[in-house]
Amino acid sequence: MDSAFERHCSELVARERSGHTAVVEDSLLYVWGGYMSVADDEVFLPNDEIWAYDLEQGSWKVFHMPGEVPPSMSGTCSCSLDGHMYIFGGCDDFGQTNQIYCVNLTDGKYTWRKITHQVGSAPSPRDKLSSWVYKGR
């Protein structure tokens, strides 16, 4: 098979991955981050793209993401609240983090925004955790 054609086909579906995070908003499953194994190495997947799987159509689409892009990570948790995907924690090349980032999934721009800690004590850096939304919070 022609290598240019293979590259084109590989962009039609999300790459296999581990350590990613995902949320559902309306009928779309959004997948971000994680890593994949290449030979004997684990390689982070691009941090400036998010994949959307249309649950009704059965098709993938990739969106490239500008803004305050989080570092490439695995083990990040996420939740969907009011049309926004929030990610927290994870592990990057420098270790675990306690950073929070947000992206609007409904405006079609997919622009990252870093959330700055304002009040109280921030949680400790961590990865491989979970989150949920309860009563809109």
N, C-alpha and C positions, 0 to 999 in steps of 0.2 A: 504494500500500500504506500502511496506517496506520503512523505513525511509532512508536507504542508497540509495535506488533507487530514492526516492523523491529528495534527495540532488543532485544526479547526474542529474536528469531532470531539476532542478532549475538552474543548471549551463549551460544548453543548450540555454537559452534565457536570455536577460538582465532583471534584476529586474525592477518592476515598480518603478518610481522615479519622483520627482519634483525638480525644481531648477537646473537641469543638463544643460550641454551645448553640442552642436553637430555641426559637420561640415561634408561636403561631399567631398571626394577626389576620383577621378575616379568613380568607381561604388560602393564605400563603404561609408556608413553613420557611422561615429565614434561618440560615446556617452561617455561622461566622467562626473563624479562627481554627485552632487545632494544629495538628501536625500530621505528617505522613512519613513512612519509612522509605528511604531511598538507599539501596544497597544496605550497608550496615549503620547508616546514620538516620537520625530523626530530624526532619526539616520542618520548620514552621511554615504554615501556609500563609499566603498574602494577607496582611492586615487591612489593606485598603480595598477590599472587595467583600461583598455579602452575596450569598446565593439564595435565591427564592425558588421554592418548589411550589407550583400551583397544584393544590390538592384536587381541584376539579378537572383540570386539563391534563395533569400528569406530565408536566414539562418543567425544565429548569431554566432559569435566567440569572445572569450575573450582573451586579451593579457595582461600579467603581465608586469609592467613597472618599470625598475630600474632607477638609476640616481638621480638627484636633484628633488625628488618627491615633488610636491606642497602639502600643507595641504589639508585635506578633506574639501571641500567647496560646497556651493550652490550659485546661483546667479552670477556665473562667465560668462563672455562673451568670445567668441572665434571666430576665423576666420581661414580659410585655405589659405595659400599663398606659392606658389612654393613647394608644397608637405609637408609643415609643418603646424601643428596646433599650433596656439598661443592662450594662455588663459590669460585674464587680469581681475584683481579685483575679487570680490566675498566676501563671508562671511564665516569665519571659527569659531572655538570655541572662538576666541579672538575678534571677530568683523570684520569689513570691512577691506579689504586690497587693495593695489595698486601694488601688485607684478605681474610680467609677467613671464610666463613659456612657453617653446616651446618643441615640440616633432616632430621628422621626421616620417611621416606616410608612407614613401615609401621604407625605408631601411630594414623593417622587424624586427628592434631591439626595437622600441618603448621606447626609453630612454629619460627621462625628462631632460631638461636643463633650469636652471634659467637664465633669461635675467637681467643683471645688468644695472641700469640707469646710463647713461654716461654724458649727456649734458642737460642743461636747468633745468627747474622746473618739477618735477614729478607730475602727476595728483594726486588729493586727493584720499584717499581710498574710494571705492564705490562697490556696488553690484546691481544686476538686471539692467544691461545695455546692450547695443548692440554694435556691430562693423560690419564693412564691409571692403571689399577690393575695392579700386578704382584706376584704372590705375597701377596695380601692387604694390600698397602701402597700 
